[in-house]
């Protein structure tokens, strides 16, 4: 189990630089320490995102998302040439909203947001009422809150992966599910536990730090580029291969077992 200080110091040793103390890492006061910590803060998110398509296994989690933009309408009131719809929501001005089970069933552009419990659309007032308001768009019908993460890698329903989705800002958009989904995602850098870094990830972390510090600290662009090239050609593919071994694969051909008996 490696610590932040140990990973940084492996990079410092690789460059022939003075190693940092735990105090230097916790509260950097010297220029080398400040540069090293600043580099770490940028490189960790980068390396979490650089790796297997579905993320490093130690950093992948699952999030259960419920369609947060299906809004129960409590009441409808006249507001000049508009109507004000009351109901707790997360809509933004300019969003498209679909009204259902009301006297105004149609798709509208959200004209204005006064509070998080009401919004305005342009329609001729008929009467108050209740119903449902749903976020929609010209491309996608449903919107789910995205977990705080480096990257969402898979969206599924009942264990079956869906293919019609994309990220937009803080949301995941889809046409394939209107109620709830599961999202596999890579942890945000602030949420990872360094002690959980497997050896192969520690290896690429310190090598990436060394490549960055070769320029930022040592001021040697050629050395930095060389280290980065070797990292990308050799060490990252090797680490991905090691990470892929951390799973169970059913052995369909058991002839080697039979031979042993």
N, C-alpha and C positions, 0 to 999 in steps of 0.2 A: 504494500500500500504506500503510494508516494504522496508527498505533500506539495503544496504550491511552491514552497521554498526549494525543495529538492529538484523539482522539474525546472524551475528557473535557473538554479545553480548548475544543473547539467549543461544547459546552454551556455552559461558564463564560462564554465570550465572548458567547453569545446572551443571557445574563442580566446582562451588564455586570459580571461578577465578575473578580477577578484570576486570571490563568491559573496553572497549576501547573507546576513544573519536573519533569523526569524523576525527580529525587530525591524530590520530594513524592509522586509516584505510587508509587514503589518502596517508600518507607518514610514514610507520612504522619505528620506531627507536628503540623500546624496543624489547627484545627477544620474549615475549608473542605475541606482535603485528606482528612481522616478521613470527613467526610460524603460527599464525592464517591466515595471508594473503597467505602464501605459501600453506597452506592446502586448502584454498578457491579456489585458482587457479587450483588445481588438482581436487578437488571434484566437482566443478560446471560442467565441461565437463562430468564427470562420471555420475552425477545425471541426466543430460540432456539425456544421453544415457540409463539410467536405468529407465524404466517406461513402459507405454503402447507400444505395438509393433509398432504402427504408430506414436509414439512420444507424448509428452505432448502437448495439444492443443495450449497453449500459445506460443510454440516454433516452431510450424510447419509452413513452408512456401512452396510456389510452384515456381519452376524454369522452364522456357521454354527453352529447349535445341535444337540447330540445329546441324546436323551432320557436325562437323568441319573438318572432315578428307576426304571430297570429294574435291579434289584439281583440279582447272582448270590449265591445262598445257599450258604455254605460248610458250615454245620452247623446243627442244631437241638437244643436241650437243654431239659430240664425245669426249671422255676423255680416251684415251688409249684403253684398252679392255672394258671399261665401257661406259655408256652414262650418261650425266648430264641432269636432267630434271628440268626445271625452272618453279616455281610456288610456291606461298606462302603456307606454310605447317606447321604442328606441329609434323611431323614424327620423330622417333628416329632411330638411327642406330640399325639394327637387326629387325625392324618392317617388316611385310609383306605388300606389296602394290600391288594392282591390277590396271593394265593399261588398259584403254578402249578407243576405237575410235582413236587408233594410229597405227603405223606400227609395234608396239611391244606388241600388246595385249597379256598379260599373267600375272601371279603372280610372283613377284620377292621379294627377300630380299633386304632391303635398306642397301647398302654397306657402304655408308659414307654420312655424313651431312656436307656440307661446310658452309651454311648459312640457315636462315629460309626461303629463297626464292629458294633454289635448293637442290637437293639430287642426289646421284649416285646409279645406279643399274648395274649389269653385263649383258650386251647384246651387240650384234654386231650392230654397227651403220649402218643404212640404209639411213635415211634422217631425216631432222628436221620435225617438225609438231606440232600439238596441240592435245588436247583430255582431258581425265580425269584420275586422279590417285586417288585411294581410299584405305584407310587403311583397312586391313583385317587380319584375323588370321585363324589358323586351326580349331578354335572352334567358333569364332564369326566373323560376317561380318561387323558390324558397331560400331563406337565408338563416344561417346558424352562426352563433357567436363562436369565434375561433379562440381556443385556449392560448394563454400566454406561452409562447414557444418560439424556438428557432425556425421550425418549419413543420407544417402538417404533411405527412407522407402518405397517408391512406385514409379514405373515408369508407365506412362499411355499414350495412344494416343487417342485423341478425347473423353476423359472421360472413356475409357475402359482400365483397368489395363492389362499390359503385364507381362507374367510370366517368360520369357526367358531373364534374364539380371543378371549381376553381376558387382560389383565394382572391378576395377583393377587400383591401384594408384589413379591418378587424373581423371580417366575416368569411364564411365558407358558403358559396352559392351552388345550388344544384336544382335540377328538375326532377330528380328520381326519388326523393323522399320528402314528405311534407310534415312529418311528426318528430322523429328523433333519429340520430345517427351516432355512430362511434367513430372517433377520430384518433388515429395513431399519430403521434407527434414527437418531435425531438425537443427535449427540455430546453428552456431558455438558459443561457449561460449563468444567470443569477441563481438558478434552481438546481444546478448539478452539484453532486457531492464529489469533491476531488478524490477522496479516498476510494471511490468506486471506479476510478479510471483503471481499465485493464492495462497490462504491460504494453500491449501493442499501441494503445492510444497515447500512453505516456511517451512512448518512443517518437511518435510523429509530432506530439506537442513540443517536446524540447527541441527537436530538429527544426520545426517551423519557427520557434522563438530564436534559435541560433541564426537562421537565415535572415530574420528581421533585424536582429541586433547587430549582425555583421555590417549592416549599413547604418542603422540608427545610432549605434554606439561606437563601433569601430571605424565607421565611415569608409568601408571598402565595398563598393558596388559590385565589383567582379566576384568577390567571395560570396556576397549575398545571392547573386544570381546563380552561381554555381551550386550553392547549397539548396536553393529552391528547386533547381532543375533535378538534382539527384533525389530530393524528397518526393517530387511529383512522379518521377519515372520508376523509382524503386521502392521507397519506404511506405508511401501511402497505399499502392496496390498490395504490398505485402501485408500491411495492417488490415486492409479490407478482407483479404483472404483469411487471416487469423480470426477476424471477427465473425466471418461466416461459419467458422468451425464451431462456434458456441451455440449449437442447436442440435436437436436430435434428427437424424436422417434414418428412415427405415431401410434396413438392408434387405433387398428383395432377392438377392442371390446369396444363399447360405451354403454354397458348395464348400467354401473355405472352412466353415464350421464342421460340416460332415467329414471333410478330409482330416480334421483334427481328432475326430472320434475314431 
